[in-house]
């Protein structure tokens, strides 16, 4: 089993999850997009952009999971690079939420930048590695072990993107008040 493929598959799963949240509840992502300069109304409003981004995330995530095309991995890598740059910009503007996963309020932090960089690197590496479907086909029991590993990695990445920044912000707030 290739580690880059497992990490890439977890990055694709996270895209699908984040995309579904943006399509179903775009408010948090729309707020971030407005902080970054998107208008509040019209076809290029933060809400429309958030929903559009969610659709792109879902599509790329699914394609990355079921396709053997290296271009899908490269596209996902580019998207994660863009996310990392967006987080840097959001940090510079003092945004209160990264807008990644809907209602989960987590401030944009270096955890996000690092996590996006790791997932981008995994996606670019996976472009030359076996696809998730190839790895699953080569595994016993239809790749159940691989699927479990991808689920654990995606869960850990979700913690890095949401709970860790929240905990860090709470700790800093507590240190300031002490």
MODELLER restraints for C-alpha pairs under 7 A, 6 or more apart:
rsr = mdl.restraints
at = mdl.atoms
rsr.add(forms.Gaussian(group=physical.xy_distance, feature=features.Distance(at['CA:1:A'], at['CA:135:A']), mean=6.28, stdev=0.5))
rsr.add(forms.Gaussian(group=physical.xy_distance, feature=features.Distance(at['CA:4:A'], at['CA:122:A']), mean=5.19, stdev=0.5))
rsr.add(forms.Gaussian(group=physical.xy_distance, feature=features.Distance(at['CA:4:A'], at['CA:125:A']), mean=6.31, stdev=0.5))
rsr.add(forms.Gaussian(group=physical.xy_distance, feature=features.Distance(at['CA:4:A'], at['CA:126:A']), mean=5.60, stdev=0.5))
rsr.add(forms.Gaussian(group=physical.xy_distance, feature=features.Distance(at['CA:5:A'], at['CA:126:A']), mean=5.36, stdev=0.5))
rsr.add(forms.Gaussian(group=physical.xy_distance, feature=features.Distance(at['CA:5:A'], at['CA:129:A']), mean=6.76, stdev=0.5))
rsr.add(forms.Gaussian(group=physical.xy_distance, feature=features.Distance(at['CA:5:A'], at['CA:130:A']), mean=6.64, stdev=0.5))
rsr.add(forms.Gaussian(group=physical.xy_distance, feature=features.Distance(at['CA:5:A'], at['CA:131:A']), mean=6.50, stdev=0.5))
rsr.add(forms.Gaussian(group=physical.xy_distance, feature=features.Distance(at['CA:5:A'], at['CA:132:A']), mean=6.11, stdev=0.5))
rsr.add(forms.Gaussian(group=physical.xy_distance, feature=features.Distance(at['CA:6:A'], at['CA:150:A']), mean=5.56, stdev=0.5))
rsr.add(forms.Gaussian(group=physical.xy_distance, feature=features.Distance(at['CA:7:A'], at['CA:122:A']), mean=6.08, stdev=0.5))
rsr.add(forms.Gaussian(group=physical.xy_distance, feature=features.Distance(at['CA:7:A'], at['CA:150:A']), mean=6.84, stdev=0.5))
rsr.add(forms.Gaussian(group=physical.xy_distance, feature=features.Distance(at['CA:7:A'], at['CA:153:A']), mean=6.73, stdev=0.5))
rsr.add(forms.Gaussian(group=physical.xy_distance, feature=features.Distance(at['CA:8:A'], at['CA:119:A']), mean=6.68, stdev=0.5))
rsr.add(forms.Gaussian(group=physical.xy_distance, feature=features.Distance(at['CA:8:A'], at['CA:122:A']), mean=5.35, stdev=0.5))
rsr.add(forms.Gaussian(group=physical.xy_distance, feature=features.Distance(at['CA:8:A'], at['CA:123:A']), mean=5.05, stdev=0.5))
rsr.add(forms.Gaussian(group=physical.xy_distance, feature=features.Distance(at['CA:8:A'], at['CA:126:A']), mean=6.36, stdev=0.5))
rsr.add(forms.Gaussian(group=physical.xy_distance, feature=features.Distance(at['CA:9:A'], at['CA:65:A']), mean=6.11, stdev=0.5))
rsr.add(forms.Gaussian(group=physical.xy_distance, feature=features.Distance(at['CA:9:A'], at['CA:132:A']), mean=6.33, stdev=0.5))
rsr.add(forms.Gaussian(group=physical.xy_distance, feature=features.Distance(at['CA:9:A'], at['CA:150:A']), mean=6.26, stdev=0.5))
rsr.add(forms.Gaussian(group=physical.xy_distance, feature=features.Distance(at['CA:10:A'], at['CA:150:A']), mean=5.00, stdev=0.5))
rsr.add(forms.Gaussian(group=physical.xy_distance, feature=features.Distance(at['CA:10:A'], at['CA:151:A']), mean=6.69, stdev=0.5))
rsr.add(forms.Gaussian(group=physical.xy_distance, feature=features.Distance(at['CA:10:A'], at['CA:153:A']), mean=5.89, stdev=0.5))
rsr.add(forms.Gaussian(group=physical.xy_distance, feature=features.Distance(at['CA:10:A'], at['CA:154:A']), mean=4.63, stdev=0.5))
rsr.add(forms.Gaussian(group=physical.xy_distance, feature=features.Distance(at['CA:11:A'], at['CA:119:A']), mean=5.96, stdev=0.5))
rsr.add(forms.Gaussian(group=physical.xy_distance, feature=features.Distance(at['CA:11:A'], at['CA:154:A']), mean=6.74, stdev=0.5))
rsr.add(forms.Gaussian(group=physical.xy_distance, feature=features.Distance(at['CA:12:A'], at['CA:61:A']), mean=4.20, stdev=0.5))
rsr.add(forms.Gaussian(group=physical.xy_distance, feature=features.Distance(at['CA:12:A'], at['CA:62:A']), mean=6.96, stdev=0.5))
rsr.add(forms.Gaussian(group=physical.xy_distance, feature=features.Distance(at['CA:12:A'], at['CA:64:A']), mean=6.11, stdev=0.5))
rsr.add(forms.Gaussian(group=physical.xy_distance, feature=features.Distance(at['CA:12:A'], at['CA:65:A']), mean=6.46, stdev=0.5))
rsr.add(forms.Gaussian(group=physical.xy_distance, feature=features.Distance(at['CA:13:A'], at['CA:61:A']), mean=6.11, stdev=0.5))
rsr.add(forms.Gaussian(group=physical.xy_distance, feature=features.Distance(at['CA:13:A'], at['CA:154:A']), mean=6.75, stdev=0.5))
rsr.add(forms.Gaussian(group=physical.xy_distance, feature=features.Distance(at['CA:14:A'], at['CA:154:A']), mean=6.20, stdev=0.5))
rsr.add(forms.Gaussian(group=physical.xy_distance, feature=features.Distance(at['CA:15:A'], at['CA:57:A']), mean=5.07, stdev=0.5))
rsr.add(forms.Gaussian(group=physical.xy_distance, feature=features.Distance(at['CA:15:A'], at['CA:58:A']), mean=6.13, stdev=0.5))
rsr.add(forms.Gaussian(group=physical.xy_distance, feature=features.Distance(at['CA:15:A'], at['CA:61:A']), mean=5.31, stdev=0.5))
rsr.add(forms.Gaussian(group=physical.xy_distance, feature=features.Distance(at['CA:16:A'], at['CA:57:A']), mean=5.82, stdev=0.5))
rsr.add(forms.Gaussian(group=physical.xy_distance, feature=features.Distance(at['CA:16:A'], at['CA:58:A']), mean=4.29, stdev=0.5))
rsr.add(forms.Gaussian(group=physical.xy_distance, feature=features.Distance(at['CA:16:A'], at['CA:61:A']), mean=5.24, stdev=0.5))
rsr.add(forms.Gaussian(group=physical.xy_distance, feature=features.Distance(at['CA:16:A'], at['CA:62:A']), mean=6.88, stdev=0.5))
rsr.add(forms.Gaussian(group=physical.xy_distance, feature=features.Distance(at['CA:18:A'], at['CA:54:A']), mean=6.86, stdev=0.5))
rsr.add(forms.Gaussian(group=physical.xy_distance, feature=features.Distance(at['CA:18:A'], at['CA:100:A']), mean=6.07, stdev=0.5))
rsr.add(forms.Gaussian(group=physical.xy_distance, feature=features.Distance(at['CA:18:A'], at['CA:101:A']), mean=5.21, stdev=0.5))
rsr.add(forms.Gaussian(group=physical.xy_distance, feature=features.Distance(at['CA:19:A'], at['CA:54:A']), mean=3.66, stdev=0.5))
rsr.add(forms.Gaussian(group=physical.xy_distance, feature=features.Distance(at['CA:19:A'], at['CA:55:A']), mean=6.01, stdev=0.5))
rsr.add(forms.Gaussian(group=physical.xy_distance, feature=features.Distance(at['CA:19:A'], at['CA:57:A']), mean=4.95, stdev=0.5))
rsr.add(forms.Gaussian(group=physical.xy_distance, feature=features.Distance(at['CA:19:A'], at['CA:58:A']), mean=5.08, stdev=0.5))
rsr.add(forms.Gaussian(group=physical.xy_distance, feature=features.Distance(at['CA:20:A'], at['CA:54:A']), mean=6.24, stdev=0.5))
rsr.add(forms.Gaussian(group=physical.xy_distance, feature=features.Distance(at['CA:20:A'], at['CA:58:A']), mean=6.73, stdev=0.5))
rsr.add(forms.Gaussian(group=physical.xy_distance, feature=features.Distance(at['CA:21:A'], at['CA:101:A']), mean=5.97, stdev=0.5))
rsr.add(forms.Gaussian(group=physical.xy_distance, feature=features.Distance(at['CA:21:A'], at['CA:102:A']), mean=5.55, stdev=0.5))
rsr.add(forms.Gaussian(group=physical.xy_distance, feature=features.Distance(at['CA:22:A'], at['CA:29:A']), mean=6.67, stdev=0.5))
rsr.add(forms.Gaussian(group=physical.xy_distance, feature=features.Distance(at['CA:22:A'], at['CA:50:A']), mean=5.94, stdev=0.5))
rsr.add(forms.Gaussian(group=physical.xy_distance, feature=features.Distance(at['CA:22:A'], at['CA:51:A']), mean=5.61, stdev=0.5))
rsr.add(forms.Gaussian(group=physical.xy_distance, feature=features.Distance(at['CA:22:A'], at['CA:54:A']), mean=4.96, stdev=0.5))
rsr.add(forms.Gaussian(group=physical.xy_distance, feature=features.Distance(at['CA:22:A'], at['CA:102:A']), mean=6.33, stdev=0.5))
rsr.add(forms.Gaussian(group=physical.xy_distance, feature=features.Distance(at['CA:23:A'], at['CA:51:A']), mean=4.67, stdev=0.5))
rsr.add(forms.Gaussian(group=physical.xy_distance, feature=features.Distance(at['CA:23:A'], at['CA:54:A']), mean=5.33, stdev=0.5))
rsr.add(forms.Gaussian(group=physical.xy_distance, feature=features.Distance(at['CA:23:A'], at['CA:55:A']), mean=6.80, stdev=0.5))
rsr.add(forms.Gaussian(group=physical.xy_distance, feature=features.Distance(at['CA:25:A'], at['CA:102:A']), mean=6.08, stdev=0.5))
rsr.add(forms.Gaussian(group=physical.xy_distance, feature=features.Distance(at['CA:26:A'], at['CA:47:A']), mean=5.97, stdev=0.5))
rsr.add(forms.Gaussian(group=physical.xy_distance, feature=features.Distance(at['CA:26:A'], at['CA:50:A']), mean=5.67, stdev=0.5))
rsr.add(forms.Gaussian(group=physical.xy_distance, feature=features.Distance(at['CA:26:A'], at['CA:51:A']), mean=6.12, stdev=0.5))
rsr.add(forms.Gaussian(group=physical.xy_distance, feature=features.Distance(at['CA:26:A'], at['CA:102:A']), mean=6.74, stdev=0.5))
rsr.add(forms.Gaussian(group=physical.xy_distance, feature=features.Distance(at['CA:27:A'], at['CA:47:A']), mean=6.65, stdev=0.5))
rsr.add(forms.Gaussian(group=physical.xy_distance, feature=features.Distance(at['CA:28:A'], at['CA:99:A']), mean=4.98, stdev=0.5))
rsr.add(forms.Gaussian(group=physical.xy_distance, feature=features.Distance(at['CA:28:A'], at['CA:102:A']), mean=5.47, stdev=0.5))
rsr.add(forms.Gaussian(group=physical.xy_distance, feature=features.Distance(at['CA:28:A'], at['CA:103:A']), mean=6.64, stdev=0.5))
rsr.add(forms.Gaussian(group=physical.xy_distance, feature=features.Distance(at['CA:29:A'], at['CA:50:A']), mean=5.62, stdev=0.5))
rsr.add(forms.Gaussian(group=physical.xy_distance, feature=features.Distance(at['CA:29:A'], at['CA:99:A']), mean=4.01, stdev=0.5))
rsr.add(forms.Gaussian(group=physical.xy_distance, feature=features.Distance(at['CA:29:A'], at['CA:100:A']), mean=6.50, stdev=0.5))
rsr.add(forms.Gaussian(group=physical.xy_distance, feature=features.Distance(at['CA:29:A'], at['CA:102:A']), mean=6.83, stdev=0.5))
rsr.add(forms.Gaussian(group=physical.xy_distance, feature=features.Distance(at['CA:30:A'], at['CA:46:A']), mean=4.16, stdev=0.5))
rsr.add(forms.Gaussian(group=physical.xy_distance, feature=features.Distance(at['CA:30:A'], at['CA:47:A']), mean=4.65, stdev=0.5))
rsr.add(forms.Gaussian(group=physical.xy_distance, feature=features.Distance(at['CA:30:A'], at['CA:50:A']), mean=5.38, stdev=0.5))
rsr.add(forms.Gaussian(group=physical.xy_distance, feature=features.Distance(at['CA:31:A'], at['CA:46:A']), mean=6.64, stdev=0.5))
rsr.add(forms.Gaussian(group=physical.xy_distance, feature=features.Distance(at['CA:32:A'], at['CA:95:A']), mean=6.87, stdev=0.5))
rsr.add(forms.Gaussian(group=physical.xy_distance, feature=features.Distance(at['CA:32:A'], at['CA:97:A']), mean=6.91, stdev=0.5))
rsr.add(forms.Gaussian(group=physical.xy_distance, feature=features.Distance(at['CA:32:A'], at['CA:98:A']), mean=6.80, stdev=0.5))
rsr.add(forms.Gaussian(group=physical.xy_distance, feature=features.Distance(at['CA:32:A'], at['CA:99:A']), mean=5.87, stdev=0.5))
rsr.add(forms.Gaussian(group=physical.xy_distance, feature=features.Distance(at['CA:33:A'], at['CA:46:A']), mean=5.11, stdev=0.5))
rsr.add(forms.Gaussian(group=physical.xy_distance, feature=features.Distance(at['CA:34:A'], at['CA:40:A']), mean=6.47, stdev=0.5))
rsr.add(forms.Gaussian(group=physical.xy_distance, feature=features.Distance(at['CA:34:A'], at['CA:46:A']), mean=5.43, stdev=0.5))
rsr.add(forms.Gaussian(group=physical.xy_distance, feature=features.Distance(at['CA:35:A'], at['CA:95:A']), mean=6.88, stdev=0.5))
rsr.add(forms.Gaussian(group=physical.xy_distance, feature=features.Distance(at['CA:36:A'], at['CA:90:A']), mean=6.84, stdev=0.5))
rsr.add(forms.Gaussian(group=physical.xy_distance, feature=features.Distance(at['CA:38:A'], at['CA:44:A']), mean=6.84, stdev=0.5))
rsr.add(forms.Gaussian(group=physical.xy_distance, feature=features.Distance(at['CA:38:A'], at['CA:45:A']), mean=5.75, stdev=0.5))
rsr.add(forms.Gaussian(group=physical.xy_distance, feature=features.Distance(at['CA:38:A'], at['CA:46:A']), mean=5.37, stdev=0.5))
rsr.add(forms.Gaussian(group=physical.xy_distance, feature=features.Distance(at['CA:39:A'], at['CA:45:A']), mean=4.74, stdev=0.5))
rsr.add(forms.Gaussian(group=physical.xy_distance, feature=features.Distance(at['CA:39:A'], at['CA:46:A']), mean=6.19, stdev=0.5))
rsr.add(forms.Gaussian(group=physical.xy_distance, feature=features.Distance(at['CA:40:A'], at['CA:46:A']), mean=5.91, stdev=0.5))
rsr.add(forms.Gaussian(group=physical.xy_distance, feature=features.Distance(at['CA:60:A'], at['CA:72:A']), mean=6.89, stdev=0.5))
rsr.add(forms.Gaussian(group=physical.xy_distance, feature=features.Distance(at['CA:60:A'], at['CA:76:A']), mean=6.63, stdev=0.5))
rsr.add(forms.Gaussian(group=physical.xy_distance, feature=features.Distance(at['CA:63:A'], at['CA:72:A']), mean=6.60, stdev=0.5))
rsr.add(forms.Gaussian(group=physical.xy_distance, feature=features.Distance(at['CA:64:A'], at['CA:72:A']), mean=5.36, stdev=0.5))
rsr.add(forms.Gaussian(group=physical.xy_distance, feature=features.Distance(at['CA:64:A'], at['CA:73:A']), mean=6.06, stdev=0.5))
rsr.add(forms.Gaussian(group=physical.xy_distance, feature=features.Distance(at['CA:65:A'], at['CA:132:A']), mean=6.00, stdev=0.5))
rsr.add(forms.Gaussian(group=physical.xy_distance, feature=features.Distance(at['CA:66:A'], at['CA:133:A']), mean=6.32, stdev=0.5))
rsr.add(forms.Gaussian(group=physical.xy_distance, feature=features.Distance(at['CA:68:A'], at['CA:131:A']), mean=5.32, stdev=0.5))
rsr.add(forms.Gaussian(group=physical.xy_distance, feature=features.Distance(at['CA:70:A'], at['CA:127:A']), mean=4.34, stdev=0.5))
rsr.add(forms.Gaussian(group=physical.xy_distance, feature=features.Distance(at['CA:70:A'], at['CA:128:A']), mean=6.71, stdev=0.5))
rsr.add(forms.Gaussian(group=physical.xy_distance, feature=features.Distance(at['CA:71:A'], at['CA:127:A']), mean=6.96, stdev=0.5))
rsr.add(forms.Gaussian(group=physical.xy_distance, feature=features.Distance(at['CA:73:A'], at['CA:123:A']), mean=5.08, stdev=0.5))
rsr.add(forms.Gaussian(group=physical.xy_distance, feature=features.Distance(at['CA:73:A'], at['CA:124:A']), mean=6.18, stdev=0.5))
rsr.add(forms.Gaussian(group=physical.xy_distance, feature=features.Distance(at['CA:73:A'], at['CA:126:A']), mean=6.31, stdev=0.5))
rsr.add(forms.Gaussian(group=physical.xy_distance, feature=features.Distance(at['CA:73:A'], at['CA:127:A']), mean=5.11, stdev=0.5))
rsr.add(forms.Gaussian(group=physical.xy_distance, feature=features.Distance(at['CA:74:A'], at['CA:123:A']), mean=6.27, stdev=0.5))
rsr.add(forms.Gaussian(group=physical.xy_distance, feature=features.Distance(at['CA:74:A'], at['CA:124:A']), mean=5.40, stdev=0.5))
rsr.add(forms.Gaussian(group=physical.xy_distance, feature=features.Distance(at['CA:74:A'], at['CA:127:A']), mean=6.14, stdev=0.5))
rsr.add(forms.Gaussian(group=physical.xy_distance, feature=features.Distance(at['CA:76:A'], at['CA:123:A']), mean=6.31, stdev=0.5))
rsr.add(forms.Gaussian(group=physical.xy_distance, feature=features.Distance(at['CA:77:A'], at['CA:120:A']), mean=4.10, stdev=0.5))
rsr.add(forms.Gaussian(group=physical.xy_distance, feature=features.Distance(at['CA:77:A'], at['CA:121:A']), mean=6.74, stdev=0.5))
rsr.add(forms.Gaussian(group=physical.xy_distance, feature=features.Distance(at['CA:77:A'], at['CA:123:A']), mean=4.84, stdev=0.5))
rsr.add(forms.Gaussian(group=physical.xy_distance, feature=features.Distance(at['CA:77:A'], at['CA:124:A']), mean=5.57, stdev=0.5))
rsr.add(forms.Gaussian(group=physical.xy_distance, feature=features.Distance(at['CA:78:A'], at['CA:120:A']), mean=6.78, stdev=0.5))
rsr.add(forms.Gaussian(group=physical.xy_distance, feature=features.Distance(at['CA:80:A'], at['CA:116:A']), mean=5.30, stdev=0.5))
rsr.add(forms.Gaussian(group=physical.xy_distance, feature=features.Distance(at['CA:80:A'], at['CA:117:A']), mean=6.93, stdev=0.5))
rsr.add(forms.Gaussian(group=physical.xy_distance, feature=features.Distance(at['CA:80:A'], at['CA:119:A']), mean=6.65, stdev=0.5))
rsr.add(forms.Gaussian(group=physical.xy_distance, feature=features.Distance(at['CA:80:A'], at['CA:120:A']), mean=5.11, stdev=0.5))
rsr.add(forms.Gaussian(group=physical.xy_distance, feature=features.Distance(at['CA:81:A'], at['CA:116:A']), mean=6.54, stdev=0.5))
rsr.add(forms.Gaussian(group=physical.xy_distance, feature=features.Distance(at['CA:81:A'], at['CA:117:A']), mean=6.45, stdev=0.5))
rsr.add(forms.Gaussian(group=physical.xy_distance, feature=features.Distance(at['CA:81:A'], at['CA:120:A']), mean=5.98, stdev=0.5))
rsr.add(forms.Gaussian(group=physical.xy_distance, feature=features.Distance(at['CA:83:A'], at['CA:116:A']), mean=6.60, stdev=0.5))
rsr.add(forms.Gaussian(group=physical.xy_distance, feature=features.Distance(at['CA:84:A'], at['CA:112:A']), mean=6.89, stdev=0.5))
rsr.add(forms.Gaussian(group=physical.xy_distance, feature=features.Distance(at['CA:84:A'], at['CA:113:A']), mean=4.79, stdev=0.5))
rsr.add(forms.Gaussian(group=physical.xy_distance, feature=features.Distance(at['CA:84:A'], at['CA:116:A']), mean=5.31, stdev=0.5))
rsr.add(forms.Gaussian(group=physical.xy_distance, feature=features.Distance(at['CA:84:A'], at['CA:117:A']), mean=6.61, stdev=0.5))
rsr.add(forms.Gaussian(group=physical.xy_distance, feature=features.Distance(at['CA:87:A'], at['CA:98:A']), mean=6.74, stdev=0.5))
rsr.add(forms.Gaussian(group=physical.xy_distance, feature=features.Distance(at['CA:87:A'], at['CA:108:A']), mean=5.80, stdev=0.5))
rsr.add(forms.Gaussian(group=physical.xy_distance, feature=features.Distance(at['CA:87:A'], at['CA:112:A']), mean=6.86, stdev=0.5))
rsr.add(forms.Gaussian(group=physical.xy_distance, feature=features.Distance(at['CA:87:A'], at['CA:113:A']), mean=6.40, stdev=0.5))
rsr.add(forms.Gaussian(group=physical.xy_distance, feature=features.Distance(at['CA:88:A'], at['CA:113:A']), mean=6.97, stdev=0.5))
rsr.add(forms.Gaussian(group=physical.xy_distance, feature=features.Distance(at['CA:90:A'], at['CA:108:A']), mean=6.60, stdev=0.5))
rsr.add(forms.Gaussian(group=physical.xy_distance, feature=features.Distance(at['CA:91:A'], at['CA:108:A']), mean=5.79, stdev=0.5))
rsr.add(forms.Gaussian(group=physical.xy_distance, feature=features.Distance(at['CA:91:A'], at['CA:109:A']), mean=6.72, stdev=0.5))
rsr.add(forms.Gaussian(group=physical.xy_distance, feature=features.Distance(at['CA:95:A'], at['CA:107:A']), mean=6.95, stdev=0.5))
rsr.add(forms.Gaussian(group=physical.xy_distance, feature=features.Distance(at['CA:95:A'], at['CA:108:A']), mean=6.98, stdev=0.5))
rsr.add(forms.Gaussian(group=physical.xy_distance, feature=features.Distance(at['CA:96:A'], at['CA:107:A']), mean=4.91, stdev=0.5))
rsr.add(forms.Gaussian(group=physical.xy_distance, feature=features.Distance(at['CA:96:A'], at['CA:108:A']), mean=7.00, stdev=0.5))
rsr.add(forms.Gaussian(group=physical.xy_distance, feature=features.Distance(at['CA:97:A'], at['CA:105:A']), mean=5.53, stdev=0.5))
rsr.add(forms.Gaussian(group=physical.xy_distance, feature=features.Distance(at['CA:97:A'], at['CA:106:A']), mean=5.05, stdev=0.5))
rsr.add(forms.Gaussian(group=physical.xy_distance, feature=features.Distance(at['CA:97:A'], at['CA:107:A']), mean=4.20, stdev=0.5))
rsr.add(forms.Gaussian(group=physical.xy_distance, feature=features.Distance(at['CA:97:A'], at['CA:108:A']), mean=5.84, stdev=0.5))
rsr.add(forms.Gaussian(group=physical.xy_distance, feature=features.Distance(at['CA:98:A'], at['CA:106:A']), mean=6.10, stdev=0.5))
rsr.add(forms.Gaussian(group=physical.xy_distance, feature=features.Distance(at['CA:98:A'], at['CA:107:A']), mean=5.51, stdev=0.5))
rsr.add(forms.Gaussian(group=physical.xy_distance, feature=features.Distance(at['CA:98:A'], at['CA:108:A']), mean=4.68, stdev=0.5))
rsr.add(forms.Gaussian(group=physical.xy_distance, feature=features.Distance(at['CA:104:A'], at['CA:162:A']), mean=6.83, stdev=0.5))
rsr.add(forms.Gaussian(group=physical.xy_distance, feature=features.Distance(at['CA:106:A'], at['CA:162:A']), mean=5.37, stdev=0.5))
rsr.add(forms.Gaussian(group=physical.xy_distance, feature=features.Distance(at['CA:106:A'], at['CA:165:A']), mean=5.93, stdev=0.5))
rsr.add(forms.Gaussian(group=physical.xy_distance, feature=features.Distance(at['CA:106:A'], at['CA:166:A']), mean=5.31, stdev=0.5))
rsr.add(forms.Gaussian(group=physical.xy_distance, feature=features.Distance(at['CA:107:A'], at['CA:165:A']), mean=6.36, stdev=0.5))
rsr.add(forms.Gaussian(group=physical.xy_distance, feature=features.Distance(at['CA:107:A'], at['CA:166:A']), mean=6.86, stdev=0.5))
rsr.add(forms.Gaussian(group=physical.xy_distance, feature=features.Distance(at['CA:109:A'], at['CA:165:A']), mean=6.38, stdev=0.5))
rsr.add(forms.Gaussian(group=physical.xy_distance, feature=features.Distance(at['CA:111:A'], at['CA:160:A']), mean=6.41, stdev=0.5))
rsr.add(forms.Gaussian(group=physical.xy_distance, feature=features.Distance(at['CA:111:A'], at['CA:161:A']), mean=6.60, stdev=0.5))
rsr.add(forms.Gaussian(group=physical.xy_distance, feature=features.Distance(at['CA:111:A'], at['CA:165:A']), mean=6.68, stdev=0.5))
rsr.add(forms.Gaussian(group=physical.xy_distance, feature=features.Distance(at['CA:112:A'], at['CA:161:A']), mean=5.55, stdev=0.5))
rsr.add(forms.Gaussian(group=physical.xy_distance, feature=features.Distance(at['CA:136:A'], at['CA:142:A']), mean=5.95, stdev=0.5))
rsr.add(forms.Gaussian(group=physical.xy_distance, feature=features.Distance(at['CA:136:A'], at['CA:143:A']), mean=4.10, stdev=0.5))
rsr.add(forms.Gaussian(group=physical.xy_distance, feature=features.Distance(at['CA:136:A'], at['CA:146:A']), mean=6.45, stdev=0.5))
rsr.add(forms.Gaussian(group=physical.xy_distance, feature=features.Distance(at['CA:137:A'], at['CA:143:A']), mean=6.44, stdev=0.5))
